[in-house]
Amino acid sequence: MFQNIIDSRKVDLEKVFQYFKEEVSGIRTGRASLSMVENLRVEAYNSEMSLKELAALSIPEPRTIQIQPWDKTVLPAIEKAIENSELGLNPSVDGSVVRLVIPSLTEERRKEFTKLLHQKVEETRIKVRRIRDEVMHKVQEMEKIGEIREDERFKAKDSLQKIVDDFNKRIDDIRDAKEKELMQV
């Protein structure tokens, strides 16, 4: 019975993890990556759309992102969205193409991005702990009203902790890989 609760919340944990992966992929390193810009929100056609919905994105060189909108009228909106973003990049418009040159990271910027990475890791761990605490509270309530026995509560706690440990390990693995990528000169 408690396994249903754990399984349903496991889906929520997976969503938290996927969101974390997307957030971390947006932290820029010294190399060009489409994940830095593809979800950037752009005001176009009287609504807010992601950049990948408005343009073809490519990496012609290791430190360059090329953005080619399908409709040239959205070029100014794309340029404005990039300038207003937290990426710290200066777009250059060349005819119907926007180019972003990714500068090399200074040691100071690397440390700032590492600090941001650790902040995102901690935010994700807090979300994971909240989900764990919610499940444990439900399991304890089930024990109080007699739906499960005490030994089942302990089994639920152990099972839940294994799942949480697995998610934390996956978070650590991504953090370690991103740190390595950030510190690579």
C-alpha positions in Angstrom: 0.0 0.0 0.0 2.8 2.5 0.9 4.6 1.4 -2.2 1.9 3.2 -4.3 2.7 6.4 -2.5 6.4 6.0 -3.0 6.0 5.1 -6.7 3.8 8.1 -7.3 6.3 10.5 -5.7 9.2 8.8 -7.5 7.7 10.4 -10.7 7.9 13.8 -8.9 11.5 13.1 -8.0 12.3 12.3 -11.6 10.7 15.6 -12.7 12.8 17.5 -10.1 15.9 15.7 -11.4 15.1 16.5 -15.1 14.5 20.2 -14.2 17.9 20.2 -12.4 19.6 18.7 -15.5 18.1 21.5 -17.7 19.1 24.2 -15.3 22.7 22.9 -15.0 23.1 22.5 -18.8 22.3 26.2 -19.1 25.3 27.2 -17.0 27.8 28.2 -19.6 31.4 27.0 -19.9 34.0 28.2 -22.3 32.5 26.1 -25.1 29.4 26.7 -27.2 26.4 24.6 -26.3 22.9 24.9 -27.7 21.4 24.2 -24.2 22.6 27.6 -23.2 20.1 29.4 -25.5 17.5 27.0 -26.8 15.1 27.6 -23.9 15.6 31.4 -23.9 12.2 33.1 -23.8 11.6 35.5 -26.7 8.7 38.0 -27.1 7.4 37.2 -30.6 4.0 37.1 -32.3 2.3 38.6 -29.2 3.4 35.7 -26.9 6.5 34.4 -25.3 8.2 31.5 -27.1 11.4 29.6 -26.7 14.3 30.4 -29.1 14.3 26.8 -30.4 10.6 27.4 -31.6 11.6 30.5 -33.6 15.0 29.6 -35.2 17.4 27.0 -36.3 20.3 26.7 -33.9 23.7 25.4 -34.8 27.3 25.4 -33.6 29.5 26.1 -36.7 32.7 26.5 -34.5 33.5 25.4 -31.0 33.0 28.9 -29.5 30.2 30.1 -31.7 26.4 29.6 -31.7 24.5 30.5 -34.8 20.8 31.4 -34.7 18.9 31.6 -37.9 15.3 32.6 -37.4 12.7 31.1 -39.7 11.0 34.5 -39.9 13.4 37.5 -40.2 11.0 39.9 -38.6 11.8 38.3 -35.2 15.5 39.1 -35.4 15.2 42.2 -33.2 13.2 40.3 -30.6 15.8 37.5 -30.5 18.6 40.0 -30.2 16.8 41.8 -27.3 16.1 38.5 -25.5 19.8 37.6 -25.6 20.9 41.0 -24.4 18.4 40.9 -21.5 19.3 37.4 -20.5 21.8 36.4 -17.8 24.1 34.8 -20.3 26.4 37.9 -20.5 26.7 37.4 -24.3 26.6 40.1 -27.0 24.7 39.0 -30.1 26.0 40.2 -33.5 23.4 40.3 -36.3 24.8 39.5 -39.7 22.1 39.8 -42.3 19.5 37.2 -41.3 21.7 35.4 -38.8 22.5 36.1 -35.1 26.0 34.9 -34.0 27.0 34.5 -30.4 30.7 34.2 -29.7 31.4 32.5 -26.4 34.4 34.2 -24.7 36.8 32.2 -22.7 35.9 32.2 -19.0 38.1 34.0 -16.6 39.0 32.3 -13.3 36.6 34.7 -11.5 33.7 33.7 -13.8 34.5 30.0 -13.4 34.2 30.4 -9.7 31.0 32.4 -10.0 29.5 29.7 -12.2 30.7 27.0 -9.8 29.0 28.8 -7.0 25.8 29.0 -9.1 26.1 25.3 -9.8 26.3 24.5 -6.0 23.3 26.7 -5.4 21.3 24.8 -7.9 22.4 21.5 -6.4 21.3 22.6 -3.0 17.9 23.9 -4.3 17.4 20.5 -5.9 18.3 18.6 -2.8 15.9 20.7 -0.8 13.1 19.7 -3.2 14.1 16.0 -2.9 14.0 16.3 0.9 10.6 17.9 0.8 9.2 15.1 -1.3 10.8 12.5 1.1 9.3 14.2 4.1 5.8 14.4 2.5 5.9 10.6 1.8 7.2 9.8 5.3 4.4 12.0 6.8 1.8 10.1 4.8 3.3 6.7 5.8 3.2 7.8 9.5 -0.4 8.9 9.1 -1.2 5.4 7.6 0.4 3.8 10.6 -1.6 6.0 13.0 -4.9 5.1 11.5 -4.0 1.4 11.3 -3.6 1.0 7.6 0.0 -0.3 8.0 2.0 -1.8 10.8 5.1 -0.4 12.4 7.4 -2.8 10.5 5.9 -1.7 7.2 6.6 1.9 8.1 10.3 1.0 8.6 10.3 -0.8 5.3 8.8 2.3 3.6 11.4 4.5 5.3 14.3 2.2 4.1 12.8 1.9 0.6 12.3 5.7 0.3 15.8 6.4 1.6 17.3 4.2 -1.1 15.4 6.1 -3.7 16.5 9.4 -2.3 20.1 8.3 -2.1 20.0 7.2 -5.7 18.7 10.6 -6.8 21.3 12.4 -4.7 24.0 10.3 -6.3 22.7 11.2 -9.8 22.7 14.9 -8.7 26.3 14.6 -7.5 27.4 12.9 -10.7 26.0 15.7 -12.8 27.5 18.3 -10.4 31.0 16.7 -10.6 30.9 16.5 -14.4 29.8 20.1 -14.7 32.4 21.3 -12.2 35.1 19.5 -14.2 33.8 21.1 -17.4 33.7 24.6 -15.8 37.3 24.3 -14.5 38.7 23.0 -17.7 40.9 25.7 -19.4 
